[in-house]
Amino acid sequence: MGKLVILQLPEGDFQRGFACTVQIGLDGDTIETRGQITGRLPANPDMPQQLNDEWRRVFNTDENSRIKAKQAGTTNFSKSNAVNNFVYYLNDWLNNSGDREWQKIRDGLQQHLNKEEEIRVIIQTQYPILRRLPWQAWDLFADNYPKAEIALSPTTFATPGDLPALNSNKVRILVVLGSSTVADGCQEIDITFDQEELEKLKQLGAELKFLEQPSPQELRECLWLEEGWDIFFFAGHSSSSDDGQDGEIILNELAQGLKITELFEALKKAISRGLQLAIFNSCDGLGLANQLAELNIRQMIVMREPVPDAVAKTFLKHFLTALACNNQSLYASVREARLRLEDFNEQYPGAKYLPVICQNSAVIPPTWEKLRTGGRIHGANWDVNPHLNRENVNSRRIGAGIWNFCFGQQAVATVGNPARPENQRILLAAVKEEVTARLRQSLHNTVLINLGKESQPQQVKRPWDAEIKIGLKPAEPLPDTTTILEVFDSEEIVGKLLILGAPGSGKTTTQLELAQELIKRAEEQPNYPVPVLFNLSSWKDDRLSLADWLLAELKSKYGVSKKLGKEWVNKRQLLPLLDGLDELEAQRQELCVLAINKFLAGDIRPFYLVVCSRIEEYSNYATQLQLNGAIYLQPLTNNQICAYLGSIEYIELWSTISSDIDLLELVKTPLLLSITVLASKEISVEEWQRLTSTANRLQYFSGYIPWNYARFLDYCTERLFLQRVGGRYRFIHKLLQDHFAQMEFKQD
């Protein structure tokens, strides 16, 4: 769970200073739960002149707009000095330690923020000059909080309405490619690059509509389409007025500038039908963002000044990789892509400060995966200001009993026994939908194999061990037919279970299978705790107890109010299913074990609790989980592999790999078996048989693994099969190191 910082600058001027209020809280939480500090940004009468003389003149030249770089007349050295001087001047002002009112703001920020957390910082102001400032250069955040990104927002905004239901499992993108030439026909910008980069998103679940130099009427007609759009993307020429209040885009070589106001009705309709993000990979977009904010659009990305063509292309490439390929948050994706622009420091000083997020402060930006698979549950609106739209806000709260909650872009009906409270039945339905979707999307979902299980009681410290002086049972395999539900229900475990396994062994899928069975039980039994999925990778604050973290996750993930969540936790009405212990930073993993144990020993300890972890990391902890038992997921057997391949009509693959001991060992984890199946679709059996050495066969095999398969890359990186180094991926999994450790590949 990250942090949200809202810095409000509602009134003032550079002669007298600006009134300032800072709100700090957990991202996704309500205004009532946030800390607030009031103060004043000190006066700076020279700032407007400095902004123009030392900053804007660097970008407002033909050489530095989104055109190809000119070879002659460069003044990079003077521009570099101008940028450095202005950044120094800006920080000298923002770090003013002589002004007590501003100092307490800065002290409050440093007191409540953690460098390990992802931090969304939103500057709320209507003043054009304040919006022009490169806030990302503020060293309070740039030097101390590496996971922080700063965005802009108007001071007044309305809470957006609920998003409509999805009709497909796609991210729908309307791409407008404007004019790339000026009046004399000279080539200026390479927007074919933008098109090629966007085309790659089709592999990642995108549905694209390209409009090349459309007329205004053609653009309006597409914006009005009933199917709606998730993302609007523009590449071409754009500009904003000097006061930053309005902007225009150039659609084609014949057209004059088209103002955003001329598209208002069409854009309003597109927003009402689900448009969440507008991206303008074009010059000087703050005026565009200002006008779109009037229409209550959720998020925008613009360039705050004229942008060089090379910079725009590089930003887009890295932004799409972070957002779509790596499923990072919108803020993290922009931050990563911005910082990659440091390569242009000599040629285009200050380039890394050009891209900026502009957003409605009442919205949590969705990730790519949430856009694609129905994540508008998470793009949910939350109550920033309860006075803005109290009726709509209350209707979204479970505690109000009329939770208009969407999952998978479809309204979630209640499920379960009518004797269960309605709000619990709504939560149960949401979890059921999530589990079903994740199992459906799993890489090895075609046939769910009942994985072998070994009981390992020595991996946990049972609460009664100190009192009953008996020896622990040794590790022993369980019968092949034993299901995960039978393990969970066994007399030794009684619902408090640790699931261990090697990377890719099927731990998460096994937990999802258990969740599926527990949901059925909760549907039938009105008093049975509601199983809920939680990922421990978001436990970032040592000061946060596990119970409080559960409340924050319920709020962030499912929209459950803190009050209601606390009631459920206190009354033991939830069954936490915890995954991702090994995804925490190494130094935090054992701290998390201690937090779980404290929760299990407390007055509100749950009746049941399940934890998943990789065995290698867990075995290194000095502290063991105080659960009742543990199982270790066994590698697949030859019979299971053969049966699996036969069930999906790939039995010929078995005859191909069964005689190769090394490759057979490789596919004994469900993940790598799935990878092999995917790769085998392209492999030539004749070529395979011609190769006699295992090393050559594996090298040949690696060439057909679907590295462009985003979900595969994301999964492998998450599970530590791969390590992402810049734009490249490197094998780090032990099963792969012998043959692939020296091989790197780049995702194009």
N, C-alpha and C positions, 0 to 999 in steps of 0.2 A: 504494500500500500504506500504510494508516494504522497508527497505533500503538495498543497496548493497555496500559493501566495498571490493575493490580489492587492495591488498597490493603486489606490484610488487618488487621482489628482483632479478633483471636480472643479476647483475655482482658484483664481489667482492670476498673477502675471510675473514676468521676469524682473520687474521693478520691485515688487513687494514680496515675492515668493509665492508658493502654492500650498494651499491646504492639502494635507495628506493623511490618509487612513490606510493602514495595512491590516489585512485579515490573513491569518495563518491557520491552516487546519489540514486534516487528512483529505486527500483528493477524493471527491465524490461525497463528502460530508455536507451537512446543512450549515447554514449561516449561524444557527444558534450554538453550534458546537465549536466554532472557530474563535481563537484568540484575536483580539483587536487592539491595535496601537494607533494612537492619533499623534500627529506632529505636524511639521511644516517643512517642505522642501525650500531651502534658502534661496534668497534672491540672487539673480545673476543677470544684470542689465546688458552685459556684452554677449550673452549667449546667441541671440538671433543673428548678430553680425558674424560671430565666430562660425556659426553653422553654415552660413553662406560662403564666407571667405575661405575657411579651412576645410570644409567638408563637402558641400554640394558642388563646388566648382571642380572638384576632382572627377565627379561623375557626369556633370552636365556639359560634356563635349562630344562632338561627333565621334572622336576616337574611342570613347569609352561607353557608347551606347551599344545596344545589342546589334553590332555589326562586326564584320571580320576585322581583326586587328590590322592597323596600318603599319607600314614598315618605317616610315619616315616621320620626323617631327615629334618623336616620343619625348615625354617629360616625366618619365617614371620616377626619377630621383626626387623631383620637386613634389610630385604627387605623394610619394611615400612620406616625405617630410610633413606634408599637409595633413595626411591621415594620422600619422603618429602624434603630431602636435594637437590635433583635435581630440583624439582619444585621451591623451594626457590631460587636456583641459577639461574634458567631460568628467574624468575620474577625480580630478582635483575638486570639482564642484560636488559630485555625488559622495565623495568621501570626506566632506567638510566636518572636521571634528570639533570645530569651534562653535557650531550651532547646536545647542542642547536639544531643541525640538527635533532636529533631523538625526542627531546622534542616537536618541532613544529608539528611533525607527531602525537604524542600522544595528544597534545592539540587540533589539528584539528579534530581528531576522537571524542574526548569528546564534542567538540563544536557542531558537526553536527549530533550526534546520540541521540536517545531518548530511554530510558529504556522500554517504552511501545511498541516499534516497534519490529517486527520480523526483524532480521538482518542476512543477508548472508555475511560471511566474507570469501574471497577467497585469499589464499596465493599463488601467482604465482612465482614459482622458479624451476630451473632445478637442483639445488644443492642437492645431496642425503642427506647430513647431515641436511640441513635445513628442508627437507621433513620428516626426522626422528623425529624432535622435537615435543613434545606433545603440540602443539599450543593451544589446548583447555584449558590448564592449565594457560594461560596468564590471570592474574587476572583483567586486564583492562576490559576484556569482561566477564570473569567468575563471577566477583563480582558486576559489574555495569550494565550489559545488559543481563538479564535472558532469553531473547528470541533470543540471538545470537548463531550461530553455525559456526565453522571454518572449511573450506575445503581446499583442495590442487588443484592446476592446473599447467600445464606446462606454460612456458612463451610464447611459440609459439603454435598456434593452428589455425585450419581452421574453418570457420563457416559451420556447417553441412548443408546438403541439406534438402529440404522439406521432411517430413515424408510421406510415402505412405498411401493410403486410407485403412480404416478398412474394413474387410470382416465380422466381427462379433462384438457383443457387449460384448466382453470378453477381459480380460487381459491374454495374452498368455505367459506362463512361461515355459522355458526349465530348468528342474531340473536335475543336474548331482550329483549323490551320489557316491563319490569316495570310495577308500579303507578305511576301518575302523580298519584295523589290520596292524601290522608290520610283518617283516619276520618270527619271531618266533610264529606267530599266536595269540599273546596276544591281547585281546580286548583293544583298546585304546580309541576310541571316539564313542559316541552314536549318529550316524547320523540318526537313526530311529526317534529320536526326531524331527530333522529338517523336515523329511518327514511328520510326523504327523501334525506339525504346518502348513506346506504348504498346506496339504490336506484341512485344514479348510477354505482356501481361495476360495474353490469351491463355498461355500455359498455366497461369496461376488463378484462373477462374474469372477472368474479365470478359465482358461483352462490350465491344467498342463500336461506336458509330463515328466515322470520320466525315467532317464537312470541310472540304478544301475550298477556300476563298468563297464562302457562301454569300448570298445576298442577305440583307436583314430579314426579309420575309422567310427565307429558307431556315434561318437560325430560329426564328420565332416558332415556326411550325414544329421543329424538332423539340424545342423546349416545352411545347404544349402536349407532346405525346403522352398518352394515358399511362403507358408502362412506367414512365418516370425514369429518372437518372439518379445514381449515387454520387457521381463526380462529374463536374464540368471542367474541362481543360482547354486553355487557350494558349496558342503559340503564335507569335507575330509581333506587330508593333502596337504599343499602347502608350498613353501619357496621362498625366494628371494636371489639374490646374495648379497654379502657383500656391493657392491657399489650401490645396489638398482636400477640397470638398467634393470634387467630382472628377471623373475620368472618362476616357474614351478608348475604343479599340479600332483598329483598321482591319476590316474584314477582307477586302480585296483591292486590287490595284485601281479599280475605277471608283471605289467608294471614298467618301470623306469619312472623317472620324465618326464612329457610332457611339453615342453616349449611353451609359448604362441606363439612364432614365428612359431611353427609347425602347428598352427591353423589359421594363418593370413588370408589366402584366404577365408576360411569358415566364419571366424568372420567378415571380410569385407563385405561379401555377407549378413550376418545376420543384420549387422548394416545398410546396404543400404535398407534392407527390414523392418526396423522399430525397431530394437533392441535399447532400450533407456537406460536400466539400467543393470549393471552386479553386482552381489553380491557374494563376496567370504567369506563365513563364515568359514574361515580356517586361518592358521597361516601366518604371515609374508608376507603380500600381496602388499607392496609398489612397488616391482618389477613388479608384475602382472599389477598393475595400470599404471605404467610407460609405459609398452609395449602396453597396450590397448589404451592409450592416443594417440599413434602413428596412430591408426586406426580411430581416430576421434569419438570414442564412447562418448555419451553424459554424462552419470553419472556412477560412480562405488562406491561401498562401500567395503572397505577392512579392515583388522586388521593390524595395523602398526608394530606389533611385534607378536611372538608366543602367542597364546591365550589359556587359560585353557578351557577345554570342558564345564564346568559349566557356565563360562562367555559367551562363544559363544552361548549356548542354551538360556540363559536368555536374552541376547541382541536380538536374533532373535525373541523370543516370544513378547517382548515389542515393537520392531520395527514394526512387522507385525500388531500388535494391533493398534498402533498409525497411521500407514500409511493406512491400508486397512479398519479397523473397524471404526476409527474416522476421516478418510479422512484428516489427517494433512499433511502439506507439507513434502517433503522429509527431509529437514533440521530439521524441528521441530520433526519429527519422530525419526531421528537419535539422536537428542539431548535428547529427553525424554528417549529413550532406553539406551543411554549412562549413564545418571544420575541414572537410576535404578541399575546400576552396583556398586553403592556405597555400596550396601550390601556386596560386596566382599572385602571391604577395609582391613579387617584383614587377610583374607585368601590369597587374591591376590591383594596386594597394587598396585595402578595405573591402575587397570582394566578399569576404566571409560574413560581413555585416549586412549584406543586401537582402537575402531572403528573410521574410518575417511572416509569422502566423498572425492572422487577425481573426478573432473568433467571438461568438456570443458566449459570455462568461457563464451562462447557465447550462452549458453543455459539456459533457465529458467526451473528448474526441474518440472515435472508434478506431480499432486496429483494422488492418486489411482482412484478417480472418473473420473478425466480427461483422464486417461489411458483407463478406462473401457467404458466411454460413448462418446468417441470422443473428449477428451480434448486436442488433439494435436494442436488445435487452440491456447491453452495456453502454450503448450510446445514449442511454436513458437521460432524461432531463432530471435535474435535481434542484432543490429549492435554495437558490442563492439569496433571493430576497422574497420572503413569504408575502410581502405586500404587493408584489407585481401581479401575481395570478394565483391567489390562494385557492380558488375553486379547483383549478387544474392540478395544482400541487397536491392538494389533499386527496384528489381522486387517484393519484398514483401511489399512495401509501398503503401498504398492506394493513396497517393498523386502522385505517379508515374503513376497512371491510369492503371497499370497492376498488381494489387494486387493478387499475387498467394497465396491466403489465404485459409486455410483448416479448416473446422468445422466438427466435427463428423467424422474425418478421410476422409472426402470426399470433393472434391473441391466444393466451393459454387458458383453456377451460379448466375448471377444477376436476380433480380425480379423487378416487378413494371413497371410503365409507362416509355417508352423509353425517354420521355421528361425530366425525372429526371436525374441528372448527374450520370455517371456510378459508381463512387466511392460510392455514396449514395445508389445505388441499390445493390451494393455488401454488404454494411453494413446491409441494410434492409434484405437481404437474410440470412445473418449470424444470425441476431436477430430472424428472423422467424424460422430458424432451431433450435435455442436454446429454444425458447418458445414451439415449437412442441415437442421437446425431453423432456422438463421438465414436460409438461402436461401429456405426455405419461408415464413418470416414476412416476408420483405422486401416492401416496398411495390410493387415492380415485378417480382414473381417469376413472373407468369403466363407471360410469354414473355421469356426472357433474351436481350436484344439484344446482338449482338456489336458493342460500341461502337467507333467509329473511334479510331485511335491514331496519335499523332505521335511519332516518335523525337526526343528532345531531349537529345543527349549533353552539351550545354553545361551541363546542370543538375547534373552530378556531377563530382567530381575523381577520375579513375581512378588507381589506384596506379601505373601505368606511364607516366602523362603526363609526369612530370618527366624520365624516362629516355629516352623515345622522342620526339624532337622532330618531331612531325607535327601538322598542324592538325586541329582537331576537325571532324568532319562537321557540316554544317549541319542544323538541324531539318528533318525531312522526313516527310510522311505515310507510314504503312505501308499495304500493300494492304488493301482492305476486308475480306478474308477472314482476315486475320491474327488468330489467337487469342492470348490472354494466355499460354497455355502455350508457344506457339511463340516469343513474345518472350522468355520466361524461359529457354528452351533455346537461344536464338540464340548464335552464336559470339562476338558482342560482349558479350552480357550474362552468359552462363554462370551464371545463377542468382543474380546479385546486382543487384537491380532496384529502382528508385524509381518508384512510380506517383503521378503528379500529376494534378490536375484541379480544376475549379471546384467550389464547394459544390453538392452534389446531383448531381454528374456521374456517380456510380456507382463511385467508387474502392473503397469497402468491398465492394460486391457483386462488383467485378472481382477483388479479392483473394480473396474467398470462392470464386469460380469457379476461380481458380488453386489454392486449397487443395484443392478437390474433386478436381482432376486429380492433384495431388501425392500425395494420400491413396491414390488408385488405384495410383500408381506404388510407393508405400511398401508397399502390400498385396502387390504382386507381387514386389518386390525386397527381400529380408530385410536387406540392408545399407544401404538408402537411408535418409537421415535422416527422422525423424518430423516432419512439418509441425505446428507448434503456433501457435495464435493468441494474440497478446499485444496489449494496449492500453496505449500509452505514457502515457496520461493519469494512470496511477497511479505514474509515476516522480516521486516527490516529494522525494527526499533526494539532494542533490548529492554526498554522501559515498558513495553507493551506486553501485558500478560496474554497468555493464549486465549483466555476468555474474551478479553477486550479485542484482540485481533479477530476472533471469530465474529464479533459484532460488526467490526469495520468491514470485514469481507462480506457478510450478509447484506450490509447496506450497499457496498460497492457492486457486488456481483448480482444480487437478486432484488435490490431495492427495498429491503426490509428495514423499517425504522429501528433506531437504536433501542427505543423503549420496548418494542415488541420482541426484538432479537434477544434482549436481556432477559425478558420473561421466559422465552423458550429455553435459553441456556440454563437459567436458574432452576427451571422445572424439569430439566433433563429431557426435553422433548425433541432434541436433535441427536442424530447419529453422525458424528464427524468422520469423514473419510479423507485422510490427509495424504497427499502425494507430494513429491518434490523435495523431500528433506535433503537429498544429495544435491539439489540445484542451488541451495544457498551457498554463499561464499564459505570456503573451507573453515575459516575461523568461527563462523556463526553456526555451523551445523550442530555442534555439541551444546551450544547455548540453547538452541531450539529444543534439543532432547531434554534439557533441564526444565525448560518452560512447559513442555508437554507433561513431564513427570509431576511438576508442581500442580498443573491442572488436574491430573489424575488423582492426586492426593488431597485435593481441596474439597470444600464443602459442596461444591456444585459439580463434582466429577460426573462425567456422563456414564450411563449404563453400558454403553458400547463405544468403541473407538478403534479405528484401523489406520495403520501407518504403512506407507510404501517407501522403500529405500534401496539403493544399490548396496550390495553386501560389502564391496571393497571399502567404501567410505565408512559404512556403519561399523565395521569390525575394528576400525582405528579409534573409535571413541572410547574414552575411559569410563564414560557413563552409559549404562544400558537403559532402554525404555522399560518402564514398570508396567508392562503388559503381561498377559497370561500365557502367551506362547508366540512362536514364530515359525514360519515355513520358508523354505528356500525353493524357488522355482527351478526345476531341473532342466538341463538342455534337452532338446527334442531327441527322441530315439530314431533309429533308422526306420522302424516300422511306422512311426508317426509321420515322418517326412514322406515316406512312400505313400501312405494313405492320404495325406494332405494333397500331394501332387495328383494322385488319382482322382480325388474328389473334385478338383478344378480342371480335370481333363488335361493334365500336363505330365502324364505318366512317362512320356518319352524323355522328359528331363531327368527323371530318376535314373534311367539307364545310362544317361550321359554323365551324371555326376557320381553315381554310386561306386564306380571303380576308382575314383580319385579320393584318396583318404584325406588329403589336406582340404580339398574343397568341401567334402562331406562334413568335415569338422566345422568349417566356416558356416554352414547353413543350419547348424544345430540351435541357433537362436531364431525365434520367430521373425524378428526384423530382417536379419540377413537372408533368411529363406524367402521372404517377400521380395527383397531386392533382387535375388537371383531369378525369381519368377519374372520380374519386370524386365531384367536384362536379357533373359533367355528368348524373349520374343524377337530379338534382333540377331541373335547369335546364329552363325552358320555351323550346323552340326559337322559338315565335312571339314571345315577349317579347324574346328575344335579337335576332331579326331586326328587331324594331321599334326597337331602340336603334341609333343610327347612329354615335355617337362611341365611340372606343376606351375613353376614360376611363369613360363610363357603362357600357359592357359589362363592363369589369374590375370596376367597383364592384358591378354585379349579380352577376357571377361569384363575387366574394369572399363574398357572402352565403350561398353554398351550399357553400363549402369546409367539410369536416367537422371543425370546431375541437374537437368533443367526441371526436374519434378520438384516443385517448391516445397510441398508437404514432406517429401522425403528429406530434402536438405534441412528443413527446419527441425524435423524430428531427429535426424542424425546429429545435428549440432547440439540440440537440447540434451540428447542422451549421451553426449560426449564421445560419439564415434568419430566426429569431425571437429576440427577447430577452425574457426573462421579467422583469417589473418588478412585484414583489409578486404579486398575483393576476392580473395582466394580461400580455398578450403584445404585443410591438410588432415590426413588420416591420423588418429591417435589411439584408436581402439586396439587392444592387444591382439585380437584375432586377425587384424589387418596389417599390423606393423611389419611383420616378416616380409610381406610381399609388396606393400604399398607405402611404407613409411616415407620413402623418398619421393613419392609421387605427389605433386600438387596439381590442382586443376582450378581453372578460373571459370566462374559463372558469367557467361556473356550476357 
